[in-house]
């Protein structure tokens, strides 16, 4: 929910049209959630360090990744857009 909300809030300013894609898949070892948009991308001054610090939304998604024993990766698209990938291990009960 947070990833989609962030895309809606930041990727498409001034009523710009765009596309948000959500994909969820499972391999033998992990689940992978990918949320991407074709919006305006990340600001030029954004880097891995600022992505780790900025905003409650980023903190929430990082906390979820940690709770699941997974990883969170954010990257700028080509030429625009943002893709966030949350991957976490499959745990069989």
N, C-alpha and C positions, 0 to 999 in steps of 0.2 A: 504494500500500500504506500509506504513512504517513497519508494523509488518512482512509482507512477505519479504520485503527487508532486514530487520534485520536478519531474519532466513537464507536467502540465503547468507548473508555476513558473519555471525558468526557461524552458526550451523554446517556447513560442510566444514571444512578446508581441504586443500590438495586434492581437488576433491573427497572427500568422498561422497559416495552415501547416499541418505536419502529421507525422506518423509516429506512434509509439508501438513497439513490438515487445511482447512478453513471451518468453519461451521457458519451459521447464522440462527437463529430461533426467533420466536416470541411466547411469551406466552400472556395471557390476559393483563398482567401488564407491560411487558418489552420486549425489543429486546436484544438478546445476540449474540455477535460476538466472536468466539473462533478461535484462530490461534495457532496451535501447531506443533512442529517438533520433530523428533527423533534424533536430532543432539547431539553434545558434551555436551550440558547442560550449566549451568551457572558456572563461576569460583567459586572455594571453598570460596573465600573471599567475594562473593556477598551475600548481605542480603537485607532486605526490605529498609533499609536506603540508601544503595548505589544504588538500583534500582530507587529510587525516585530522585536521584541527577544526575546520569550519563547520558550523551549523549543527543544530540539534538532530536534524535528519541524518546527517552523516554519522553522528555519534550513535544514533539508534541502529542504523544498519551495521555499523562495525560491532556493536554490542551483540546483535543477533548472530552475526558470523562467529563471534567468539563463543557464545552460548552453544552453538551447534558444532563447535570444533572445526569450523571451516575458514574460508578465506574470502575476502572481498577485494575485487579489482575494479578500478574505474579507469576508462580510457576515452580520449576524445576520438570521434569518428573522422573519417576522411571524406569530404573536406570539412563536414560539420557533424554535429550530433555528439551524443555521449552514450557509451555502453557501460553498464554496470553488471558484473558477473559475481554472483554469490554461489560458491561451491562448498558442499559439506558432505561428510562421509555417510554412507548408508549404514545404519545400525540395525541389525536383525535382533529381534527379541525371541 
